[in-house]
Amino acid sequence: MQTIQIIAVGKLKEAYLVQGIAEYTKRLGAYAKVQIVEVPDERAPDSMSAAEEALVRQREGERILAQIKSDAYVVALALDGMPLTSEELARHVEGLATYGRSHVAFVIGGSLGLAPAVLARAELKLAFGRMTLPHQLMRLVLVEQIYRVFKIIRKEPYHK
């Protein structure tokens, strides 16, 4: 059984997102061991210099990297990443399992994105389109897509 780890910056506060994520996490339990890790976000005032923004990303990145196991296959969600269909992502995840990569860590950055060190650790940069989504909402979208991936792999119908 694969282990899916979702590492995200910040604490999820909205009840409807928490409920949606809990529902898909419960469904995923039949296919994989799922772990969701929240790392603290840095305080970031509305107006910052480029150097201050880089420092925020660096500090959040250090917290993210501390949570990634050495044997993990890391997927970083990034606007400049590779756009994949659900079927393509399913083939990718299935291929990882076939070749003994049973631990997959998906990483969602904070409001300023991911640190260069996190992007460097990633073996796949994945884009969910060119639109920017709030990182809290991205968690729900990601966990739903991971559930869909396992339904595709098992050739099971997807029940909405």
C-alpha positions in Angstrom: 0.0 0.0 0.0 1.4 3.4 -1.0 1.8 6.2 1.5 0.6 9.6 0.4 1.8 12.6 2.4 0.5 16.1 1.8 2.7 18.8 3.3 1.1 22.2 3.3 2.0 25.6 4.7 -0.5 27.1 7.2 -3.4 25.9 9.3 -6.7 25.2 7.5 -9.5 27.2 9.2 -12.5 27.1 6.9 -14.9 24.4 8.1 -16.2 23.5 4.6 -12.6 22.8 3.4 -11.8 20.8 6.5 -15.0 18.7 5.9 -14.2 18.1 2.3 -10.6 17.1 2.9 -11.8 14.8 5.7 -14.3 13.1 3.3 -11.7 12.5 0.6 -9.1 11.4 3.1 -11.6 8.8 4.5 -12.3 7.5 1.0 -8.6 7.3 0.2 -8.0 5.1 3.2 -9.1 2.1 1.1 -6.2 2.7 -1.3 -3.3 4.3 0.6 -2.1 5.5 3.9 -2.6 9.2 4.0 -0.9 11.8 6.2 -1.6 15.5 6.1 1.1 17.7 7.7 0.6 21.4 8.3 3.7 23.4 8.8 3.5 26.9 10.3 3.4 29.8 7.9 5.6 32.9 8.4 4.0 36.2 9.3 4.0 38.1 6.1 2.9 41.8 6.0 1.0 43.0 2.9 4.0 44.9 1.5 7.4 43.3 1.6 10.6 43.7 -0.3 11.8 40.9 -2.6 14.4 40.0 0.0 11.7 39.7 2.7 9.6 37.5 0.5 12.6 35.3 -0.2 13.2 35.0 3.5 9.6 34.0 4.2 9.8 31.3 1.5 13.1 30.1 2.8 11.8 29.7 6.4 8.6 27.9 5.2 10.8 25.8 3.0 13.0 24.7 5.9 9.9 23.5 7.7 8.6 21.7 4.7 11.9 19.9 4.0 12.1 18.8 7.7 8.9 16.8 7.1 10.0 15.0 3.9 11.3 11.5 4.4 14.6 10.7 2.6 12.9 8.0 0.5 9.9 10.1 -0.6 9.2 10.9 -4.2 8.4 14.6 -3.9 5.8 16.3 -6.0 5.8 20.1 -5.7 2.7 22.0 -6.8 3.9 25.0 -8.8 2.4 27.3 -11.4 5.3 26.6 -13.7 5.0 22.8 -13.2 3.9 20.2 -15.7 0.2 20.1 -16.3 -1.1 16.5 -16.3 -4.5 15.1 -16.8 -6.0 12.9 -14.0 -5.2 9.8 -16.2 -1.6 10.9 -16.7 -1.1 11.5 -13.0 -2.6 8.1 -12.3 -0.2 6.4 -14.7 2.7 8.3 -13.0 1.6 7.3 -9.5 1.1 3.7 -10.6 4.5 3.6 -12.2 6.1 4.8 -8.9 4.5 1.9 -7.0 5.7 -0.5 -9.7 9.3 0.6 -9.2 9.2 0.6 -5.4 8.6 4.2 -4.8 5.8 3.7 -2.3 6.1 7.0 -0.4 4.8 10.0 -2.4 4.9 13.5 -0.8 2.9 16.3 -2.3 3.9 19.8 -1.3 1.8 22.9 -1.3 3.5 26.2 -0.5 2.2 29.2 1.3 0.8 32.4 -0.3 4.3 33.4 -1.6 5.0 30.0 -3.2 7.7 27.4 -2.6 11.4 28.0 -1.7 14.0 27.1 -4.3 15.3 24.4 -2.0 11.9 22.7 -1.9 11.6 22.9 -5.7 15.1 21.5 -6.0 14.1 18.5 -3.9 11.0 17.8 -6.0 11.2 15.1 -8.6 8.1 16.4 -10.3 6.7 19.9 -10.4 3.0 19.7 -11.0 0.6 22.4 -12.2 -3.1 22.3 -11.8 -3.5 24.9 -14.6 -2.3 28.4 -15.0 -4.7 30.0 -12.6 -3.6 30.8 -9.1 -5.7 29.1 -6.4 -5.7 29.9 -2.7 -3.4 27.4 -1.1 -6.1 26.3 1.4 -8.5 25.5 -1.5 -5.6 23.7 -3.3 -5.5 21.1 -0.5 -9.1 20.1 -1.2 -8.5 20.0 -5.0 -5.3 17.9 -4.5 -6.8 15.3 -2.1 -9.8 14.9 -4.5 -7.4 14.4 -7.4 -5.4 11.8 -5.5 -8.6 9.9 -4.7 -9.5 10.1 -8.4 -6.0 8.8 -9.3 -6.5 5.7 -7.2 -10.0 5.1 -8.7 -8.5 5.3 -12.2 -5.6 3.0 -11.2 -8.1 0.4 -9.9 -10.4 0.9 -12.9 -13.3 1.7 -10.5 -16.1 4.0 -11.3 -15.8 7.5 -9.8 -18.8 8.3 -7.6 -19.2 12.0 -7.0 
